[in-house]
Amino acid sequence: MKQIALYGKGGIGKSTTAANLSAALAGEGLDILQIGCDPKHDSTRMLMHGTWIPTVLDLIRERGEEEITVDDVVYQGFRGVRCVEAGGPEPGIGCAGRGIIATFQLLERLNALKGDVIVYDVLGDVVCGGFAMPMREGYAQEIYLVTSGELMSIYAANNIAKAIARLSRRARSRCTLGGVICNAKNIRGERDLVAEFARRINSRLIAYIPRSHEVQVAELHRQTVVEYAPESDQAAVYLELGRAIYGNRETGIPTPLEMDEIETFALEFIQV
């Protein structure tokens, strides 16, 4: 079983990437489980054709953990992708990472953490204990950083690389960096910039996802691009991403940059 996690800055397009990745992998005949690890609980919505599925944390609050079954928390979406949303606390109350911890504990008890690939879609603006749990506890074995060429996006990706490097030294954690995904914002020289960032942190650009109007149109129809426009160039990009990740054997420990190095590197690169 391959367990991967997508981390990156909020709003960078992790959930769109994760949902299309899961749809693409399922199209290869693989059994996929996608777990949304974000309090917004929207990771699996396009796989579920717009349906907001109940979150694990909400169900635990309402019923108590012992009363919950697999069918209460695992829903079948497009191409049979099994969908779970961790959820989070009420706004302004409690720790958002608690939903992730509670979700994994429950899914383990229900023997639901299974399949050919598990895709963890994780909020990555801050790598606190809760959001780092997929890495820290050995669930996510391959981490993929989703970024664009924007400085703050690269800064967030670099912070996550720091967490990977630190947690990789723990006996329980088996996390490594699988690569960097550029979810483009149409910035001049963006592909080369992100590829160079990946190289400097001892990784590689595993995919470049161009900005496409088809993504927005598909989501307005409550579908992934892979479902809504399966013959499109954008769908082909996600299919290639799925193949690249599923067949990836080149993972490693990142060597993150210091903040001044990031700024200097970006400035020099853009000037070139």
C-alpha positions in Angstrom: 0.0 0.0 0.0 1.3 3.4 -1.0 0.6 6.3 1.4 1.1 9.8 0.2 0.4 13.2 1.5 -0.1 16.5 -0.3 1.1 19.5 1.7 1.2 23.2 0.8 0.1 26.7 1.5 -3.7 27.3 2.0 -5.4 28.2 -1.3 -2.6 26.7 -3.5 -4.9 24.1 -4.9 -4.1 21.0 -2.9 -7.7 19.7 -2.8 -8.2 20.2 -6.5 -4.9 18.4 -7.2 -5.7 15.6 -4.7 -9.2 15.0 -6.0 -8.0 14.8 -9.6 -5.0 12.7 -8.6 -7.3 10.2 -6.9 -9.7 10.1 -9.9 -6.7 9.5 -12.2 -5.3 6.7 -10.0 -8.7 5.1 -9.8 -8.9 5.2 -13.6 -5.9 2.9 -13.6 -7.9 0.3 -11.7 -6.4 1.1 -8.2 -8.3 1.1 -4.9 -8.0 4.7 -3.6 -8.8 6.2 -0.2 -8.7 10.0 0.0 -8.7 11.6 3.5 -9.3 15.3 3.7 -7.3 16.7 6.7 -8.5 20.3 6.6 -11.2 21.9 8.8 -12.8 23.2 5.6 -13.7 19.6 4.9 -13.9 20.2 1.1 -11.2 17.9 -0.1 -13.5 15.2 -1.5 -16.4 17.4 -2.5 -15.7 17.2 -6.3 -15.3 13.4 -6.1 -18.7 13.3 -4.3 -20.4 15.5 -7.0 -20.7 18.5 -4.7 -21.9 16.6 -1.6 -20.5 17.7 1.7 -20.0 14.4 3.6 -20.2 14.2 7.4 -16.9 14.8 9.1 -15.4 12.4 11.6 -15.1 15.0 14.3 -18.7 16.1 13.9 -19.9 12.5 14.2 -17.8 11.9 17.2 -19.2 15.0 18.9 -22.8 13.9 18.1 -22.6 10.2 18.8 -19.4 9.3 20.5 -16.7 7.2 18.9 -18.0 3.8 19.8 -21.3 4.3 17.9 -19.6 5.1 14.6 -19.3 2.5 11.8 -17.3 2.5 8.6 -20.4 3.4 6.6 -20.8 6.5 8.7 -17.5 8.0 7.7 -16.4 6.4 4.4 -18.3 7.4 1.3 -17.8 6.2 -2.3 -17.2 8.8 -4.9 -16.3 9.0 -8.5 -14.7 5.8 -9.9 -15.2 4.2 -6.4 -12.7 6.5 -4.6 -13.4 6.1 -0.9 -13.7 9.5 0.7 -13.2 10.6 4.3 -13.3 14.1 5.8 -11.6 14.7 9.2 -13.2 18.0 9.9 -12.3 20.4 12.7 -13.5 22.2 15.8 -16.0 25.1 15.9 -14.4 28.3 14.6 -12.2 29.9 17.3 -12.5 26.9 19.6 -10.0 24.0 20.0 -7.2 22.6 17.9 -7.8 21.9 14.2 -5.2 19.1 14.3 -7.5 17.2 16.7 -9.7 16.2 13.9 -6.8 14.5 12.1 -5.7 12.6 15.2 -9.3 11.5 16.0 -9.9 10.4 12.4 -6.8 8.2 12.1 -7.5 6.6 15.5 -11.1 5.8 14.4 -10.1 4.6 10.9 -7.5 2.3 12.4 -10.1 0.8 14.8 -12.5 0.3 11.9 -9.7 -1.3 9.8 -10.5 1.3 7.1 -6.9 2.4 6.3 -6.4 0.1 3.4 -6.3 0.1 -0.4 -3.6 0.5 -3.1 -3.1 4.2 -2.4 -4.1 6.4 0.5 -4.1 10.1 -0.4 -3.9 12.5 2.6 -4.8 16.1 1.7 -3.3 18.2 4.5 -3.4 21.9 5.4 0.2 23.1 5.3 0.4 26.8 6.2 1.7 25.8 9.6 3.1 22.4 10.4 1.8 22.0 14.0 1.6 18.7 15.8 -1.8 17.8 14.6 -1.3 18.7 10.9 2.1 16.9 11.0 0.6 13.7 12.4 0.4 11.9 9.0 4.2 12.4 8.8 5.0 12.0 12.5 3.2 8.8 13.1 4.3 7.0 9.9 1.0 7.2 8.0 2.2 9.3 5.1 5.4 7.8 3.7 5.8 10.1 0.7 5.2 13.8 0.9 4.5 15.9 -2.1 4.9 19.7 -1.8 2.3 21.7 -3.8 3.5 25.2 -4.6 3.5 27.9 -7.2 6.2 30.4 -8.1 4.9 32.9 -5.5 7.3 33.6 -2.7 5.0 32.8 0.2 4.0 29.6 -1.5 7.6 28.6 -1.8 8.2 29.7 1.8 5.4 27.4 3.1 6.7 24.5 1.0 10.2 25.1 2.5 8.7 25.1 6.0 7.1 21.7 5.3 10.5 20.5 4.0 12.0 21.5 7.4 9.3 19.4 9.1 10.1 16.4 6.9 13.8 16.6 7.5 13.2 16.8 11.3 10.6 14.1 11.5 12.5 11.7 9.2 15.0 11.2 12.1 12.2 9.8 14.3 12.1 6.0 14.5 8.3 5.9 14.2 8.2 8.3 11.2 9.0 6.9 7.8 8.3 10.1 5.8 10.4 11.2 2.8 10.0 13.8 0.2 8.6 12.4 -3.1 8.8 15.6 -5.1 7.5 19.1 -5.7 4.3 19.8 -7.7 4.0 23.2 -9.4 0.4 24.3 -9.5 1.0 27.2 -11.8 -0.3 30.8 -11.3 1.0 32.0 -14.7 4.0 33.7 -13.3 6.8 34.4 -15.7 9.5 31.7 -15.6 7.4 29.8 -13.0 8.2 26.3 -14.1 12.0 26.8 -14.0 11.8 28.7 -10.7 10.0 25.9 -8.9 12.2 23.3 -10.5 15.2 25.1 -9.2 13.7 25.4 -5.8 13.1 21.6 -5.8 16.7 21.0 -6.8 18.1 23.2 -4.1 16.1 21.3 -1.4 17.4 18.0 -2.7 14.3 17.0 -4.6 12.8 17.4 -8.1 9.9 18.8 -9.9 7.6 15.8 -10.4 4.8 17.6 -12.2 3.9 21.0 -13.6 0.2 21.7 -13.6 -0.7 24.6 -15.9 -3.4 27.1 -14.9 -6.5 26.1 -16.8 -10.1 27.5 -17.1 -11.3 23.9 -17.3 -10.6 23.4 -13.6 -13.0 26.2 -12.7 -15.7 25.0 -15.2 -15.4 21.4 -14.0 -15.8 22.5 -10.3 -18.9 24.6 -11.2 -20.3 21.3 -12.5 -19.2 19.7 -9.2 -16.8 17.3 -10.9 -13.1 16.8 -11.2 -11.5 17.7 -14.5 -10.8 14.0 -15.0 -14.5 13.3 -15.0 -15.9 16.4 -16.6 -13.4 16.7 -19.5 -11.5 13.4 -19.7 -10.1 14.1 -23.1 -8.7 17.5 -22.3 -5.1 18.4 -22.0 -5.6 19.3 -18.3 -7.0 15.8 -17.6 -3.9 14.4 -19.3 -1.7 16.4 -16.9 -3.5 14.8 -13.9 -3.2 11.3 -15.5 0.5 11.8 -15.9 0.8 13.1 -12.3 -0.9 9.9 -11.1 1.5 7.7 -13.0 4.5 9.7 -11.9 3.5 9.4 -8.2 2.4 5.8 -8.3 5.6 4.7 -10.0 7.9 7.0 -8.0 10.8 5.3 -6.3 13.1 8.4 -6.0 12.3 9.8 -2.6 14.7 11.4 -0.1 15.3 13.7 2.8 15.1 17.4 1.9 17.7 20.0 2.7 15.5 23.1 3.3 16.7 26.6 2.7 16.9 29.5 5.2 14.6 32.4 4.6 17.3 34.7 3.3 18.4 32.0 0.9 14.9 31.8 -0.4 14.7 35.5 -1.0 18.1 35.7 -2.6 17.5 32.7 -4.8 14.1 34.0 -6.0 15.5 37.5 -6.7 18.4 36.2 -8.6 16.3 33.8 -10.6 13.7 36.3 -11.5 16.3 38.8 -12.6 17.8 36.1 -14.9 
